[in-house]
């Protein structure tokens, strides 16, 4: 995990390329507290920078990293979960100098060219410079890790992990879409992955539960890969409780869990019960109303968004990440279960056919909503978030699952609850869905504060106006507003657009 930045194009005089990269890294330095390195091509026509959060091969995994003869150099933000299998395949023809998962990227590119991304199982944002092919940018299939790019006044291509790093250097910021590569630093991003078309072939409840149980356990096991301590975010709801239950069985040692909320909130109470049942080393932080309200400007600055639903959930995410960072460097999270298995209340109004379309839209939008929140809030505290539900095998199985198994008898995520019955008490499994901001008590608090303290123009909800005002103060450019993710479950008056 890390923050990456770089550029390619016309050579800058002296140390100009490194100076530009250094400025970008400085603006996102929270992403990599464990060391900074640069690489600049001879003549200064390209450069890569890396601020490291050390997770794998703590001593040897320094980046930028190069192949044997120095003709290919890369920086990687993320984790390649199948790196050991890829290493075994490549070792006979390539010399590995580290145990880092990032090194397989170089040797895979040597053999496959830009198609190397199709062989990676993980979450990643990659910038790779080849003396033959120039600069290539790539992003994981679902957009779990961020990557932005733009062109400066001289036509140079610049990229960075966060908007705040790149925006002062370019007139327009572009998000590299999930599942795409940008080869040669020019033209349009080229897709290599798209979400699967729903088939409904998984219609038998027992068969579906067995498959999802198996795939989710494998996804959790992959994400326990680390050379540092790890734990789980635990709200006490279905998603985080199921992930924690599986991780607790597989970890081989007592697992750390973390929760936050206002005094007496549902999440605090339910997380305690789940932690006690699973025997985890549980940590919690009870927040005060003043702490929640005072955090909003900082959260919006870190989040790079003012989408109301996202801000509400980002506040507890920031605090739980801060709490976890004192004990671990990796935390598993339950992101994605609601989008894949129909967990949101507003989906009750959709027919089965319309539900498929909506879930595809929601899943395809997570890159600049849920994933953006999880990435920014955790990386701000030197913590890596991993999301087992978004393993590609799980995603593909979810879109093979019949809608009647996702939503049954008025219960969303019905089939996941059947899986969870194998691991957790019934009252936890069938607890009514609450958004993170509601379960922690933070959403209602922020809404009430805004209604009482924030004068909003006609047509605006006070809470949305509050967040928009903070965002405009920090990120008030139209290109940044237009590129912002927008939750699909916003209420009237909460849509945020140009003003």
N, C-alpha and C positions, 0 to 999 in steps of 0.2 A: 504494500500500500504506500501511497505517496502523493505528492503533487508534481506534475510534469509541466514543462513549458519549453518552447523552442521556436525556431524560425528557419526559413529557407528562402532564397531569392538572390538579390543583388548583394555582393559583398559590402559590408560596412567598414569604414576605415578604422584602423587601430583595433581596440578591443570593443568596438561598437556592438557586435552581435552578442557578446557575453553580457554587455551592459543592459541591453534590452531584455534578455532572458532573466538576468538577475532582478530587474525591476518587477517582472511578472511573478517570479518566485517569491519575492518579498511580500507581495500582496496576498499570497496564499500560503505563507510559511507555516501556518498551523497544521498543514497537511503532512508535514514531514519533519518531526522534531529530532530525528536520529542521524542527520547528516545531509550535506549538500555537495553535489558534484556537477561539473560542466564538461561538455565536449564541444569543441568548435572545429569545423572542417578547415583544412589548410586553405588560406585565402579568405576565410570568414564568410563563405556563401551559405553556410548552414550551421546550426548549433542546437544542442539539446541540453536541458537542465533538469535536475531531479532533486527533490527534497524527500528524504526517505523516512518512512515508518517501517521499521524492521520487523518482519513477521517470519520469513523463511530464510534460512542460512544467514544468521545474524552477523557473522564475521565476514562472509565471502560475497554476499549478495549486493554489493555496491553497484549503483548505476550512475551514468550511462554505462552500458555493457556492450562489448564488441565481440565479433566472431574471431576466429583464429588469426586471420591476416589483416584485421582492422578495416575491411571493406564494407562492413555492415555494423551500424551502431544503433542501439535502441534504448528507449526509456519506456517502462511499463508501469501503469497504475492498476493494481488489481491482484487477482490470484488465478493461476491456471491449475485447476484441480486435477487434471490428468497429466501433469507434467512428468511424473515418474514413468508412466506408460510411454509417453512420447520420448523420453530420454532413452529408455531401453531400445526403442525402435531406431534411434538416431546414433547411438553410441558407437556402433561399428564403423561409421563413416565420418564422425565428427569428434573433436576433442573438447570435452567439457572441463572447465576450470573452476566451477562453483557448484554448489548444491541448489542454487536459486531456481525457482520455477520460471523466472523471466528468461534464463539463458536458452531454454528450448525454443523460444520465439525466433532467435537469430538463426539457429540451424534448421528449423522448420522452414523459414523463409528462403534459405539457400536452396532447399529442395523443391519447394512448392510455389515460390513467388507469392503474389498477393493472395492466392488461394489458401495460404497457410492458416488464415483465420477460421476456415471451415473445420479444422482439426482441433481447435482449442475448446476445451470444456472449462468455462470459468466466467468470471466477471473481469472486464479489462478495458482500459483505454491505452492504446499503443501508438507511439511515434517511432518510426524506424527510418533511418537514413542509409541508403545504399549508394555507393559511388557509381553504380550503373543506372539505378532506377530513380534516384533522388529521394525526396521525402514521401513517406506513406503514413497516413493516419488511419487507425482502425478502432472500432468500438464494438463491445460485446453485443450478442444478438438482441438482448432486451434493453440495453442502455442502463445497466445497473451502475456502471461507473461513468463519470461525466467527461466530455471532451468538447471544447469550443475552438473555433478558428475564425480568422478574418484576415484581411489584407490591409497593410498600412499605406500611407500616401505614396510610397515608392514602389508599391506593388509586391512587396515581400509577404509571404504567407507566415502568419504567426498563429500559435496555438497555445492553449493552457487548460488546466483542469477546471478553473472557475471563471465565471464571468467577470468578477471584480479584478482578476489578474490581467485580463485581456482588454477590457473596454477602454482604458485610457490610451491604448496603443493603436486602436483601429476605429474607423468611423462606423463600422457595422459588425456586430458579433453574430456568428452563425453557430448553431448547435450541430455537431456531427450526429446524424440520426442513428438510432440503434441499428445494429446489423448491417453496417455499411463500412466501406473503405474509401479513402480519398487518395488515390495513387498519383504520384508526381506533383501533388500540391496544386493541381489545377482541375478545372471542369467541375462536374457534379459528383457527389458521393455515389458510389456504386453499391447496390444492395447485394448481400450474400445470404440473408436470412429473412424469412417472413413468418408471421404467426400461422399456425396450422389452421386449416379449415375445419370447423366442427363437423363431426361425423355421427355422434350419438351411438356408436357401436357398443360402448360399455353401458349396457342397460340392466344387467343383473346386479343387484345390490351386493351380494356376497363376493362375486367376482371383482367388482369395482373396488370394494373395500380392501380385499386382499392385495390387489395390484397397487393401489395408492399407499397402503401401509408399507409394502416392500420398497416402492420408489422413494417415498419420503424418508424412510430409514436410511437408504443409500445416500440420499441427498444430504441428510444431517451428518452422516459418517464422513463424507467428503469434506464437509466444512469444519470438521474438527482438526483438519490438517494445520498445524502451526508449531513453531518452535518457541512460543510464548504462551502465557496463561490466557485462557478463554472462558467465557461464560454465556449467559442468556439474558436478554431482556424478558421480564416476566410480568405481564399485566394481570394475570389471573383469568384472562379470557381464553377462549378455545384455542386460538392460533398459537399464541406464545406458550400456552401450557402444554400443547401437544409436542411442539418442537423441544421444549425443555424436558419433557418426559422421555423422549427418544434420546436426546443428548445425554441425559443422566444415566441411561442404560449403557450407552456406548463409550462414554468418556474414559472409564477406567479409574476415575478418581472423583472426589466430591466436587460437584459443579457449583460455580458461583452464579447466583441469580440476582437481578436488580429490578426494583420498581420505585415509582414516584407517584405522588398525588397529594391533594389537599387532605387535611385531617378528616377522617371518617369517610373518605371516598371509596367507591366500590373496588377500584383497582388495588388499593393498598390492602384492604381486607381480604380480597380473593387471592391476591398474590401470596399473602402470608399462609393461607390455607394450602395452596398448591405446593409451595416450597416445603412446608412441614410434611405433606404427604409424600413428596419425592425425596426428602432428606437433603436438600441443597443447602449450600452456605449462602443464606439469603441476606441481602443488603437493601435497605429502603431509605428514602428521604421524604419526609413530610414537608411539603411546601407551604409557605404562607401566602395569602392573597397578594400582599405587597410584592413579594418576590416574583410572582407570576406576571403582574402588571408591569413591573420595572424591566422585565426581560424582553418585552416586545420589540423595542428598537434594535437590540442586539440580535435577536432571532431573525428579524427581517434582513438585517445586514448580512448575517451568515447564510441565510436561506436563499437569498437572491430571488425572492418572490414575495408577493403580497396576496396570493390566493387565500381567501379567508379560511377555508377548511384546512389548508396546508399550514398556515401560521398557527392555528389553534393546536394542531397535533405536533407541530415543531417545538412548541414550548416544553411540553413534558419530555419529548425526545432529547432536547438539549440537556435538560436536567438529569435524565437517566443516563445519558452518555457521560456527562461529567462525573456522576457517581461511579459508574462502571470503570472509568479510566483510572481510578485510584487502585484498582485490583487486577484488571486484565487489559489486554491489548486487542482482543477479538471478542465480539458479541454476536450471537445468533439472534435473529429477529423474525417475527412472524409475518413480514410484509408479503402481500400477494394472495393470501388465502381468500380474502373477500372478493378480489377481482376474478379469480379463477373459479370460485365455487359459490358465487352469488350470496355474499354475506351482508350486503347493504340493504337497509329497509326500503329504500326507494325502488328497488328492483321488484318488489312485490306486485307492482302494477304492470309488469311486462309479460306478454305471452311467451311461450317456450321459444318460438322462432325469434321474436324480438330480443329475448334474453341473450341468446347466442350473439347477436350483433352487438348488444350493449357490452357484454363481457369482453368481446374482442376489442372494442373501442377503449374500454377501461384499461385492459392489459397493455394495449399499445400506447397508452398515454402515461404509463407509470414512470417513464424515463425522466420527465420533468415535473413529476408530482411526488409520489411516494418515495421513489429511489433518490430523487434530489434531496428530499427532506432527510432521509436516512444517511445519505452520504455527507451532506454539509454539517449536520448536527454532530455526527460521530467524529468526522475528520477534524472538526474544530477542537476536539479534545484528545487527539492522538489515538483514536480508537477506530478499528475496522469493523463494519457491520456486514454480516453475511446472511443471505436470505434463502434458506433451503426450499421454500415453496416455489421459488422461481428457477429451480433446476429445470433444464430444458425437457428432460424426460417427464417431470411432473406437469409442466405446461402442456406438453403434447397429450398426456393422459387426460388432463382436465378437459381439453377440447374434444376428446373422444367420449367423454362421459355425458350421458343423456341428461337434459335439463331436469327431468323428473327426479333424478337422484341428487341434484344440487339443491333443489328447493322442493320440499315435501311437507304437507300438513302445516303450512305457514312457517316452516323453519328453513332459513337459509343455511348453506353449508351442511346439509343433511348427511351426505355421504361421508364428509370429514368427521362429523360427530360419531358416526358408526365406527370409524377407525379409532377415534379417541376413546371410545368406550373400552377398548382393549388396554388402555394405559392409565385412565383417570377416573375419579369418582363421577357418578352420574350427574350430580347437581352442578359440577363444573362443566361437564360436557354439554349440558343442555341449558346453560346460562344464556339469557337473551343477549344478542349482539349489542355492544355499545362502542361507538367510536372512541379512540384513545383519549381524545380531548374531553369526552363526556365521562368516561369511566374514571378519569383522574379528577374530575370536578372542575377542570380548567376551562373548558369551553363555555359553560354557563357563566362562570365568573367573568371572563373576558367580554362576553356579550352584554352582561349587566353593566359592567364598568363603562363600556362604550356608550350605551344608551343613556347613562346618567351623566357622563363627563365629556362626550365628544359631540359637538354640534355638526350635523351632517347636512349637506344640500338635499333638496327634494329629490326623491328617486333613489337615494342611497341608503342602505343600512348603515347605522352608525359604526358598527364594527368594521365593515368593509372600507368605509371612508378613513377610519383611523389607520388601518394597515396601508391603504393606498397612499396616504399622506406621508407616512414614514418611508415607503418605497420610493416615492417620487423625490423625496429629499436626497436619497442615496443613489437611486438608479433611474433617474427620471427621463431617460432617452427612449424615444419611440421604438427603436429596434429591440430594446431590451423588454419593453412592455409587450410588444407584439409576439415575442418569442416565449413569453411566460406561460407555463402550464396552467390550465384552468380546470378545477374539479368539476365533475359532471353532476355532482349532487348539491350544487350551490342553490340557495333559496333566492327568490326575487329580491333585487336590490343588492345582491352580494357579488354579482358579476363585476369584474374589474377591467376597465378598458382605458383608452386614452382620455385625458381630460385637458 
